Amino acid sequence: MLPQRREIASVVVCEDDTVTLELLCDHLVADRFGVLPAPSAADALRLCRYKQPDLMLLDLALPDASGLDVLREIREADGIGSRFDPRLPVIVLTGRGADAERVRGLDFGADDYLVKPFHYPELRARIGAVLRRGADQREGPCRVGEVVVDPARRRAWVGEREVALSNKEFTLLRVLASDPSRVFSKRELLSDVWGYRTPARTRTLDSHASRLRRKLDPENGRYVATAGASATG
């Protein structure tokens, strides 16, 4: 009887160059990964929607769309209706190595960024590191007073009342609820919720925090407090 093959994780490999795609798939299969080849943006999105992969390797120069558009589609998903997991780990693997391109990819939500030509052992190590970080971040339901946050189902309640939140509002609530006694800085929240890697002048945090406060407690706004450039749950 042959030994059973146990896969470490399933990986969407979005790469339009046939030689590179085959090379990546061969190496990953040899290292016990389940491989889902995607030579186009449409293929990558279809596989992410229906196969629920554990990670995606993403080229930026694709024949039908920019890889950044694929990344944006994933990160802006609500995790429910779209059937995309907005927390899907994504490693950008591209020939675009300029500093501005790297920053743009990370700002769009990439978990890592590797420039071609690459060495497969380094890529394999980065895949392992990203998967470990993702495993560490998996959370169960969290209760803070009357507020319950369920990251797995991306749902929230105040008492028995379910609260309808946008993707970013939910992510903001999840971060605040993770440490309710802590005062988060604006820079921390812009990094954790919106993926900003550098300080930015924007009012998006203030507007989202205000909407979240009203949705959780329309009458008294008790659950989200802001002080200057900080916020607490």
C-alpha positions as CSV (number, residue, x, y, z in Angstrom):
1,M,0.0,0.0,0.0
2,L,1.4,3.4,-1.0
3,P,1.9,6.0,1.7
4,Q,-0.7,8.8,1.7
5,R,0.4,12.2,0.5
6,R,-0.3,14.9,3.0
7,E,-0.3,18.4,1.6
8,I,1.0,21.3,3.6
9,A,-1.3,23.9,2.0
10,S,-3.0,24.8,-1.2
11,V,-1.4,27.5,-3.3
12,V,-2.8,29.5,-6.3
13,V,0.1,30.2,-8.6
14,C,-0.9,33.2,-10.7
15,E,1.8,33.5,-13.4
16,D,1.3,34.0,-17.2
17,D,4.8,32.9,-18.2
18,T,4.5,29.2,-19.0
19,V,8.0,28.2,-18.1
20,T,8.0,30.1,-14.8
21,L,4.5,28.7,-14.0
22,E,5.6,25.1,-14.6
23,L,8.8,25.6,-12.6
24,L,7.0,27.0,-9.6
25,C,4.3,24.2,-9.8
26,D,7.0,21.5,-10.0
27,H,8.9,22.8,-7.0
28,L,5.8,23.3,-4.9
29,V,4.4,19.9,-5.7
30,A,7.7,18.3,-4.7
31,D,7.5,20.2,-1.4
32,R,4.0,18.7,-0.8
33,F,1.9,21.8,-1.7
34,G,-1.4,21.5,-3.5
35,V,-1.0,23.6,-6.6
36,L,-3.7,25.6,-8.4
37,P,-2.2,27.0,-11.6
38,A,-3.7,30.4,-12.8
39,P,-2.2,31.9,-16.0
40,S,-4.5,34.9,-15.9
41,A,-6.2,37.2,-13.4
42,A,-9.6,35.7,-14.2
43,D,-8.3,32.2,-13.4
44,A,-6.8,33.4,-10.1
45,L,-10.0,35.0,-9.0
46,R,-12.1,32.0,-10.0
47,L,-9.8,29.7,-8.0
48,C,-9.8,31.9,-5.0
49,R,-13.6,32.1,-5.1
50,Y,-14.3,28.4,-5.4
51,K,-11.3,26.5,-4.0
52,Q,-10.5,28.5,-0.8
53,P,-6.7,28.3,-1.1
54,D,-4.3,28.8,1.8
55,L,-2.0,31.2,-0.1
56,M,-1.6,32.9,-3.5
57,L,1.6,33.7,-5.4
58,L,0.7,36.7,-7.6
59,D,2.5,38.2,-10.6
60,L,1.6,41.8,-11.4
61,A,1.9,41.7,-15.2
62,L,-1.0,39.5,-16.3
63,P,-2.6,39.3,-19.8
64,D,-6.1,40.4,-18.8
65,A,-5.7,42.7,-15.7
66,S,-3.1,44.0,-13.3
67,G,-2.1,41.8,-10.4
68,L,-2.8,44.8,-8.2
69,D,-6.5,44.7,-9.3
70,V,-6.6,41.0,-8.3
71,L,-5.1,42.0,-4.9
72,R,-7.6,44.8,-4.5
73,E,-10.5,42.5,-5.3
74,I,-9.4,40.1,-2.6
75,R,-8.7,42.7,0.1
76,E,-11.9,44.6,-0.4
77,A,-14.1,41.5,-0.2
78,D,-16.6,41.2,2.7
79,G,-15.7,37.6,3.3
80,I,-19.4,36.6,2.9
81,G,-21.2,37.5,-0.3
82,S,-18.1,37.6,-2.6
83,R,-16.8,34.2,-1.3
84,F,-13.3,35.6,-1.3
85,D,-11.3,35.5,1.9
86,P,-10.0,39.0,2.5
87,R,-7.3,37.6,4.8
88,L,-5.9,35.3,2.1
89,P,-2.1,35.5,2.3
90,V,-0.7,36.9,-0.9
91,I,3.0,37.0,-2.0
92,V,3.7,39.2,-5.0
93,L,6.3,37.6,-7.3
94,T,7.1,40.0,-10.1
95,G,9.8,41.5,-12.2
96,R,8.9,45.0,-11.0
97,G,11.6,45.8,-8.4
98,A,11.5,49.6,-8.1
99,D,11.0,50.9,-4.6
100,A,7.8,52.6,-5.7
101,E,6.4,49.3,-7.0
102,R,7.3,47.5,-3.8
103,V,5.6,50.1,-1.7
104,R,2.6,50.1,-3.9
105,G,2.2,46.3,-3.7
106,L,2.5,46.3,0.1
107,D,0.1,49.2,0.4
108,F,-2.4,47.2,-1.6
109,G,-2.2,44.5,1.0
110,A,0.5,42.1,-0.1
111,D,1.9,40.0,2.7
112,D,5.3,39.8,1.0
113,Y,7.0,41.0,-2.1
114,L,9.7,39.1,-4.0
115,V,11.4,40.3,-7.2
116,K,12.3,38.1,-10.2
117,P,14.7,36.5,-10.9
118,F,14.2,34.7,-7.6
119,H,15.8,31.7,-5.9
120,Y,13.2,29.0,-5.1
121,P,14.6,28.2,-1.6
122,E,14.1,31.8,-0.6
123,L,10.6,31.8,-1.9
124,R,9.9,28.5,-0.1
125,A,11.1,30.1,3.2
126,R,8.9,33.2,2.6
127,I,5.9,31.0,1.9
128,G,6.4,29.2,5.2
129,A,6.8,32.4,7.1
130,V,3.6,33.9,5.7
131,L,1.6,30.8,6.4
132,R,2.9,30.7,10.0
133,R,1.9,34.3,10.5
134,G,-1.6,33.6,9.1
135,A,-2.0,30.6,11.4
136,D,-1.1,32.7,14.4
137,Q,-3.7,35.3,13.4
138,R,-6.7,32.9,13.3
139,E,-9.1,34.0,16.0
140,G,-12.3,32.6,17.6
141,P,-15.2,34.7,18.7
142,C,-14.4,37.5,21.1
143,R,-16.7,39.2,23.7
144,V,-16.1,42.7,25.1
145,G,-19.0,43.5,27.4
146,E,-22.1,43.3,25.3
147,V,-20.2,43.3,22.0
148,V,-19.4,40.0,20.3
149,V,-17.0,39.8,17.3
150,D,-16.7,36.6,15.3
151,P,-13.7,36.9,12.9
152,A,-14.3,33.5,11.2
153,R,-17.8,34.5,10.1
154,R,-17.1,38.2,10.0
155,R,-20.2,39.0,12.0
156,A,-20.8,41.2,15.1
157,W,-23.5,41.6,17.7
158,V,-24.4,44.0,20.5
159,G,-26.4,41.8,22.9
160,E,-28.8,39.8,20.6
161,R,-28.8,42.5,17.9
162,E,-26.6,41.7,14.9
163,V,-24.8,44.7,13.5
164,A,-24.4,45.1,9.7
165,L,-20.8,46.4,9.1
166,S,-18.8,47.1,6.0
167,N,-15.5,45.2,5.5
168,K,-13.4,48.0,6.9
169,E,-15.7,48.7,9.8
170,F,-15.6,45.1,10.8
171,T,-11.8,44.9,10.6
172,L,-11.6,48.1,12.6
173,L,-13.9,46.6,15.3
174,R,-11.9,43.4,15.3
175,V,-8.6,45.2,15.9
176,L,-10.1,47.4,18.7
177,A,-11.8,44.4,20.4
178,S,-8.5,42.4,20.4
179,D,-7.2,44.6,23.2
180,P,-10.1,46.7,24.5
181,S,-8.2,48.5,27.2
182,R,-5.5,49.7,24.9
183,V,-5.4,53.1,23.2
184,F,-4.4,52.5,19.5
185,S,-2.6,55.3,17.7
186,K,-3.9,56.5,14.3
187,R,-0.8,55.2,12.6
188,E,-1.3,51.7,14.1
189,L,-4.9,51.5,12.9
190,L,-4.1,52.8,9.5
191,S,-1.5,50.1,9.2
192,D,-3.5,47.2,10.7
193,V,-6.8,48.0,9.0
194,W,-5.9,49.8,5.8
195,G,-2.4,48.4,5.2
196,Y,-0.6,51.8,5.2
197,R,3.1,51.2,5.6
198,T,4.0,54.9,6.0
199,P,2.2,57.8,7.8
200,A,-0.6,59.3,5.7
201,R,-2.8,62.4,6.0
202,T,-6.3,61.0,5.7
203,R,-9.7,61.3,7.4
204,T,-10.7,57.7,6.5
205,L,-10.1,56.4,10.1
206,D,-12.2,59.2,11.6
207,S,-15.1,58.6,9.3
208,H,-15.1,54.8,9.8
209,A,-14.8,55.1,13.5
210,S,-17.7,57.5,13.6
211,R,-19.9,55.2,11.5
212,L,-18.9,52.2,13.6
213,R,-19.7,54.1,16.9
214,R,-23.2,54.9,15.6
215,K,-23.9,51.4,14.3
216,L,-22.9,49.8,17.6
217,D,-24.8,52.2,19.8
218,P,-27.0,54.6,17.8
219,E,-28.2,56.5,20.9
220,N,-25.1,56.9,23.1
221,G,-22.1,55.9,21.0
222,R,-20.6,54.1,24.0
223,Y,-18.4,51.4,22.4
224,V,-15.8,53.3,20.4
225,A,-14.0,56.3,22.0
226,T,-11.6,58.6,20.1
227,A,-9.1,61.0,21.5
228,G,-7.2,63.1,19.1
229,A,-5.3,60.7,16.8
230,S,-6.1,57.6,18.8
231,A,-8.9,55.2,19.3
232,T,-10.0,52.6,21.8
233,G,-12.6,49.9,22.0
